[in-house]
């Protein structure tokens, strides 16, 4: 007798409200990693696969948290506000947290160059993993005893040996190629440099290591270079920092840095820009300027130096040439002299120390100074701690009046003329001089209340100091603006200060201290 086997139970989910509620409750009670329970209308195979993969990475028992974490806008807004120290701990929670927090943790990276910075295998392997997240890189290399390069001395004769550096961009792949092509031109010079120069120098001239490191930074948009601490006595000597700048420039030109658009020199010595010249630098190629044409924002903080001597103007010419190279594509420019005031780099063609001497022989051609700089796309400009003439400012504003939207001369001292003469082109551009009456200097002045039994301190004679400053003949932009402040503004400020006398009286009466 043949017996019919019982049919297997149906695996199809019921769509009734009662069965739906019971199914969800039973499913949520067996959740292990906080999976988001799906309604029958959205329970397709694709959603199940995606949620199961996420739940294997995020170990959470809260479905609300998972909904928050899987929302791109909420998660990105949260991670952008988390401090960097907390991001380090957040990446240790689980795999998905580490993946999501990595772009915010490694967005800004600072590197201090040492002998093993770009050659240590473990460090380069880590850079390959996180390099795609780096958008801002700070390259630090301080001047010091380790970067100083003494003269090369021949061990046999005791004479100084000249060294002509030729960058080796590619390392020979075979041992035979390395034997035929020494790193520093000849085996004799290579052996001499290895024995007399420190390891930091040989790492600074390892251009293939620089290229490999920067090739991993494909999303790099902002490069910061910081080379502080150069002694004035070493201003005309080449150091290890200069060789590192050569390698850095070649690596930038030969790496796929298509997002690079901002360049900042946090501290640069006067001769440092010579080794960053894309066209005149060592190891440059006809296509070297292509990468530097991407720069739209440039900020330079340069160490000041004596510039009033005509025999020491080569550093100003280097600066002028470098700005000319980047001027066609710049939209933002910031320049500041660190230390004493220096000349305006925007108008070096009108600087007296760079003007050639006039020839007394009319038959000889007249020598010309530097050509004027033109910034056809410049929108914002800021100059700090400079010494210039009013004619230089007015000429610069007139030449860039069609593109310049905002300019700022901070702590700039005029050698000749006044700020009325310097800003005279604004009257021509606007058609009237209403901007003079609107000029007003605003500052926050703290209110300091003295306690009882404290002798009042007498402030110094400020008026005498102002008279001494006027006698020096130096006019700054802030003093020029304060002179044009109207009496109406001062009266309004006084009314605002004393208008709340009743409120001030209540505040002093309720204070825990005894005030007069």
C-alpha positions in Angstrom: 0.0 0.0 0.0 1.4 3.3 -1.1 1.4 6.0 1.6 1.5 9.7 0.6 4.3 11.6 2.2 3.2 14.9 3.9 3.9 17.9 1.7 6.6 20.3 3.0 5.5 23.5 4.6 5.2 26.5 2.4 8.1 29.0 2.6 6.1 31.9 1.2 5.6 34.7 3.6 2.0 35.7 4.4 1.0 39.2 3.5 -1.7 39.6 6.2 -1.3 42.1 8.9 -1.4 39.6 11.7 1.2 37.3 10.2 3.3 40.3 9.3 3.5 41.6 12.8 4.2 38.3 14.3 6.9 37.6 11.7 8.7 41.0 12.4 8.6 40.4 16.1 10.0 36.9 15.8 12.7 38.2 13.4 13.7 41.1 15.7 14.0 38.8 18.7 16.6 36.7 16.9 18.7 39.6 15.6 22.4 39.0 16.3 24.2 42.1 14.9 21.3 44.6 14.8 20.0 43.9 11.3 17.3 46.2 10.1 14.0 44.2 9.9 12.4 44.7 6.5 8.7 44.9 5.8 7.3 42.4 3.3 7.0 45.1 0.7 10.7 45.8 0.7 12.0 42.3 1.5 13.6 41.6 -1.9 16.7 39.6 -2.4 18.9 42.6 -3.2 18.0 44.4 0.1 18.7 41.2 2.1 22.1 40.7 0.5 23.1 44.4 1.1 22.0 44.5 4.7 23.6 41.1 5.6 26.9 42.4 4.2 26.7 45.6 6.3 25.7 43.7 9.4 28.7 41.5 9.1 30.8 44.7 9.4 28.9 46.9 11.9 28.3 44.9 15.2 25.4 46.8 16.6 22.2 45.7 18.3 20.4 49.0 17.6 18.5 49.2 14.3 18.1 53.0 14.8 21.9 53.4 14.9 22.2 51.4 11.8 19.7 53.5 10.0 21.7 56.6 11.1 25.0 55.0 10.1 23.8 53.9 6.7 22.7 57.4 5.8 25.5 59.1 3.9 24.6 62.7 4.9 24.2 61.9 8.6 27.3 59.8 8.8 29.5 62.3 6.9 28.2 65.2 9.0 29.0 63.3 12.2 32.5 62.2 11.2 33.4 65.7 10.1 32.8 67.0 13.6 34.6 64.2 15.5 38.1 65.2 16.8 41.1 63.5 15.4 41.9 61.7 18.6 38.5 60.2 18.8 38.7 59.1 15.1 41.7 57.0 16.1 39.7 55.1 18.6 36.6 55.0 16.4 38.5 53.1 13.7 39.3 50.3 16.2 35.6 49.4 16.8 35.0 47.5 13.6 35.9 47.2 10.0 33.2 49.5 8.6 34.0 52.2 11.2 37.6 52.1 10.2 36.8 52.4 6.5 34.3 55.3 6.9 36.6 57.3 9.3 39.8 56.9 7.3 39.0 59.8 4.8 38.5 62.2 7.7 41.4 61.0 9.7 44.0 61.1 6.9 42.7 64.1 5.1 45.5 66.3 6.5 48.9 64.7 6.9 52.1 66.3 8.2 55.5 64.7 7.3 58.8 65.7 8.8 61.6 64.6 6.4 64.1 62.2 7.9 66.5 59.6 6.3 63.9 56.9 6.3 60.8 58.9 5.5 60.3 57.7 1.9 62.4 54.6 2.0 61.1 52.5 4.9 59.0 49.6 3.4 56.4 49.5 6.1 55.8 53.2 5.9 55.5 53.2 2.1 53.1 50.3 2.3 50.9 52.3 4.8 51.1 55.3 2.5 49.8 53.2 -0.4 46.8 52.2 1.7 45.9 55.7 3.0 47.3 57.9 0.2 44.1 58.2 -1.7 42.5 60.0 1.3 45.2 62.7 1.7 44.1 66.1 0.5 46.5 68.3 2.4 50.2 67.4 2.9 52.6 69.5 5.0 56.2 68.8 4.2 58.5 69.9 7.1 62.3 70.1 6.9 64.0 72.4 9.4 67.4 73.9 8.9 70.0 72.8 11.4 73.3 71.1 12.0 72.1 68.0 10.2 71.2 69.9 7.0 74.5 71.8 6.8 76.8 70.6 4.1 80.5 71.4 4.6 82.9 71.7 1.6 84.1 68.5 0.0 87.7 67.8 0.8 90.0 65.6 -1.2 91.4 63.1 1.3 94.7 62.9 -0.6 95.5 66.5 -1.5 93.3 68.3 1.1 91.9 70.6 -1.5 88.2 71.5 -1.9 86.5 69.4 -4.6 83.7 71.0 -6.6 80.4 69.1 -6.9 78.1 69.6 -9.8 74.7 67.9 -9.1 72.8 66.2 -11.8 69.5 64.7 -10.6 69.0 61.0 -11.2 65.3 60.6 -11.8 65.3 56.9 -12.5 67.3 54.2 -10.7 68.9 51.6 -13.0 66.8 48.4 -12.6 69.8 46.0 -12.9 73.1 45.8 -11.0 75.0 46.2 -14.2 73.2 49.5 -14.8 74.0 50.7 -11.3 77.7 50.0 -11.9 77.7 51.8 -15.2 75.7 54.8 -13.9 76.8 56.0 -10.5 74.3 58.2 -8.6 76.6 61.3 -8.4 78.3 61.2 -11.8 81.4 59.2 -11.0 82.4 56.5 -8.6 85.0 58.7 -7.1 82.6 61.5 -6.3 80.0 59.0 -5.1 82.4 57.5 -2.7 83.5 60.9 -1.5 79.9 62.1 -0.8 79.0 58.8 1.0 82.0 59.3 3.3 81.6 63.0 4.0 77.9 63.8 3.8 75.2 62.7 6.3 72.5 60.1 5.4 69.9 62.8 5.3 71.6 64.2 2.2 71.5 60.9 0.3 67.8 60.5 1.2 67.1 64.1 0.0 68.6 63.2 -3.4 66.7 59.9 -3.7 64.3 61.2 -6.4 62.7 57.8 -7.2 61.6 57.5 -3.6 60.0 61.0 -3.7 58.2 60.1 -6.9 56.8 56.8 -5.5 55.5 58.6 -2.4 53.8 61.4 -4.2 52.3 58.9 -6.8 50.3 57.5 -3.9 48.7 60.9 -3.1 46.3 61.0 -6.0 43.8 63.2 -4.3 46.3 65.8 -3.1 44.9 69.3 -3.5 46.9 71.4 -1.1 50.7 71.2 -0.5 52.3 73.0 2.4 56.1 73.4 2.5 57.7 74.4 5.8 61.5 75.0 5.9 62.3 77.4 8.8 65.4 78.1 10.8 68.0 79.2 8.2 70.9 81.2 9.6 71.8 84.4 7.8 75.4 83.2 7.4 74.2 80.2 5.4 72.0 82.2 3.0 74.4 81.8 0.1 75.3 78.2 0.7 73.4 75.2 -0.6 72.1 72.8 2.1 70.3 69.5 2.3 67.0 71.4 2.4 67.7 72.7 -1.1 68.4 69.2 -2.5 65.2 68.0 -0.9 63.3 70.8 -2.6 64.7 69.8 -6.0 63.5 66.2 -5.4 60.1 67.5 -4.2 59.6 69.6 -7.3 60.6 66.7 -9.7 58.2 64.4 -7.8 55.3 66.8 -8.1 55.9 67.2 -11.8 56.1 63.5 -12.5 53.3 62.3 -10.3 49.6 62.1 -11.2 48.5 65.0 -9.0 45.6 66.3 -11.1 43.7 67.7 -8.1 46.6 69.9 -6.9 45.5 73.6 -6.9 46.9 75.2 -3.7 50.5 75.8 -2.7 51.5 77.3 0.7 55.0 78.1 1.9 54.7 78.3 5.7 58.3 79.3 5.9 60.8 79.5 3.1 64.3 80.9 2.9 65.0 83.4 0.1 66.9 81.0 -2.2 64.4 78.2 -1.7 62.3 79.4 -4.7 65.2 78.9 -7.0 65.1 75.1 -6.6 61.3 75.1 -7.2 61.5 76.8 -10.6 59.7 74.6 -13.0 61.5 75.8 -16.1 64.9 76.9 -14.8 65.4 74.3 -12.1 67.6 71.2 -12.1 66.0 68.2 -13.8 63.2 70.2 -15.4 61.6 69.1 -18.7 59.5 70.9 -21.3 56.4 69.6 -19.6 57.3 70.7 -16.1 55.2 73.8 -16.1 52.0 71.8 -16.9 51.6 70.7 -13.2 52.3 74.2 -11.9 49.7 75.7 -14.1 47.1 74.0 -11.9 48.0 76.3 -9.0 45.2 78.7 -8.3 46.0 79.7 -4.7 49.5 80.7 -3.6 50.6 81.8 -0.1 54.2 82.7 0.7 55.7 83.4 4.1 59.3 84.4 3.3 62.2 85.2 5.6 63.3 88.8 5.2 66.8 89.8 4.3 68.6 93.1 3.6 67.5 94.3 0.2 68.7 97.9 0.1 72.1 97.0 -1.3 72.3 96.7 -5.1 74.9 93.9 -4.9 72.5 91.7 -3.0 69.3 91.7 -5.1 69.6 88.2 -6.6 67.0 86.9 -4.1 64.5 89.5 -5.2 65.1 88.5 -8.8 64.5 84.9 -7.9 61.2 85.8 -6.2 60.2 87.9 -9.2 60.9 85.1 -11.6 58.9 82.6 -9.6 55.9 84.8 -9.3 56.0 85.4 -13.0 55.9 81.7 -13.7 52.7 81.2 -11.6 51.1 84.5 -12.4 48.9 83.5 -15.4 46.7 81.1 -13.4 46.6 82.6 -9.9 43.3 83.7 -8.5 44.4 84.2 -4.8 47.7 85.5 -3.7 49.0 86.0 -0.1 52.5 87.2 0.7 54.1 88.1 4.0 57.7 89.0 5.1 58.8 87.3 8.3 60.9 89.6 10.3 61.8 93.1 9.0 59.7 94.7 6.4 60.6 94.0 2.8 59.7 95.4 -0.6 56.5 94.6 -2.4 57.0 91.5 -4.5 54.1 92.6 -6.7 55.9 95.7 -8.0 59.6 94.8 -8.0 59.9 96.5 -11.4 59.5 99.8 -9.7 61.8 99.0 -6.8 64.8 101.5 -6.6 67.4 98.8 -5.8 66.5 96.8 -8.9 66.8 99.7 -11.3 69.9 99.5 -13.5 72.3 102.4 -13.6 71.9 104.7 -16.4 74.5 104.7 -19.1 76.3 108.0 -19.9 77.1 106.8 -23.4 74.0 107.4 -25.6 75.3 105.0 -28.2 75.0 102.0 -25.9 71.5 100.4 -25.3 69.9 101.3 -22.1 69.6 98.4 -19.6 66.1 97.6 -18.3 65.0 96.3 -14.9 62.5 93.5 -14.3 59.3 93.4 -16.3 56.1 94.3 -14.5 54.0 91.4 -13.2 50.5 90.8 -14.6 47.9 88.6 -12.9 45.1 88.2 -15.5 43.0 86.0 -13.2 43.8 87.5 -9.8 40.7 88.0 -7.6 42.0 88.3 -4.0 45.3 89.7 -2.9 46.8 90.2 0.5 50.2 91.7 1.4 51.7 91.9 4.9 54.7 93.6 6.5 55.9 95.4 3.4 57.6 98.7 2.7 56.6 100.5 -0.5 55.6 103.7 -2.2 52.0 105.0 -2.8 52.7 105.0 -6.6 53.3 101.2 -6.5 50.0 100.5 -4.9 48.0 102.8 -7.2 49.7 101.3 -10.3 48.9 97.8 -9.1 45.3 98.6 -8.5 44.9 100.3 -11.8 46.4 97.5 -13.8 44.2 94.8 -12.1 41.0 96.8 -11.7 39.1 94.6 -14.1 39.7 91.3 -12.2 40.7 92.3 -8.7 37.7 91.9 -6.3 39.4 92.3 -2.9 42.8 93.5 -1.7 44.3 94.0 1.7 47.5 95.8 2.7 48.2 94.7 6.3 51.0 96.4 8.2 52.3 98.1 5.1 54.4 101.3 5.6 54.6 103.9 2.9 58.1 105.4 2.1 56.6 108.2 0.0 53.2 109.6 -0.6 50.0 109.0 1.4 47.2 106.5 1.4 45.0 109.0 -0.4 47.4 108.9 -3.3 47.8 105.1 -3.1 44.0 104.4 -3.2 43.2 107.2 -5.7 42.3 104.7 -8.4 39.3 103.6 -6.3 37.8 107.1 -6.9 38.3 106.6 -10.7 36.8 103.1 -10.6 33.7 104.0 -8.5 33.2 107.4 -10.0 33.0 109.2 -6.6 34.8 109.4 -3.3 32.1 108.0 -1.1 34.3 105.1 -0.1 36.5 107.5 1.9 33.6 108.5 4.2 32.6 104.9 4.7 36.1 104.0 5.8 36.1 103.2 9.5 38.4 101.4 11.8 36.5 99.0 14.2 38.0 97.1 17.1 36.9 95.3 20.3 37.8 97.2 23.4 37.4 95.1 26.7 35.8 96.7 29.7 38.0 96.2 32.8 36.5 97.0 36.2 38.9 97.5 39.1 38.1 96.1 42.6 38.1 98.0 45.8 41.3 98.7 47.6 43.3 98.5 44.4 45.3 101.6 43.5 44.4 102.8 40.0 47.1 102.4 37.4 47.9 105.5 35.3 48.3 104.7 31.6 51.2 106.2 29.7 50.9 109.3 27.6 49.4 107.9 24.4 49.2 111.3 22.8 53.0 111.8 23.1 53.6 108.4 21.5 51.3 109.3 18.6 53.1 112.5 18.1 56.4 110.7 18.0 55.1 108.3 15.4 53.8 111.1 13.2 57.3 112.8 13.4 58.8 109.7 11.9 56.9 110.2 8.7 55.6 106.6 8.4 52.0 106.2 7.5 50.1 102.9 7.8 46.8 101.9 6.3 45.1 101.5 9.8 46.2 105.0 10.8 45.0 106.4 7.5 41.6 104.7 8.0 41.3 105.9 11.6 41.9 109.5 10.5 38.8 109.4 8.4 36.5 108.2 11.1 33.6 110.6 11.5 32.5 112.1 14.7 29.0 110.6 14.2 30.4 107.1 14.5 32.3 108.0 17.7 29.1 109.6 19.2 27.1 106.5 18.3 29.6 104.3 20.0 29.5 106.4 23.2 25.7 106.3 23.2 25.7 102.5 22.9 28.2 102.2 25.7 26.4 104.5 28.2 22.9 103.8 27.0 22.6 100.7 29.3 23.5 102.5 32.5 20.6 100.9 34.4 21.7 97.5 33.3 25.3 98.1 34.3 24.2 99.4 37.7 22.2 96.2 38.3 25.1 94.1 37.2 27.6 95.7 39.6 25.1 95.6 42.4 24.6 91.8 42.0 28.3 91.0 41.7 30.0 88.9 44.3 32.9 91.4 44.5 32.8 94.9 46.0 33.1 97.4 43.2 33.3 101.2 43.2 
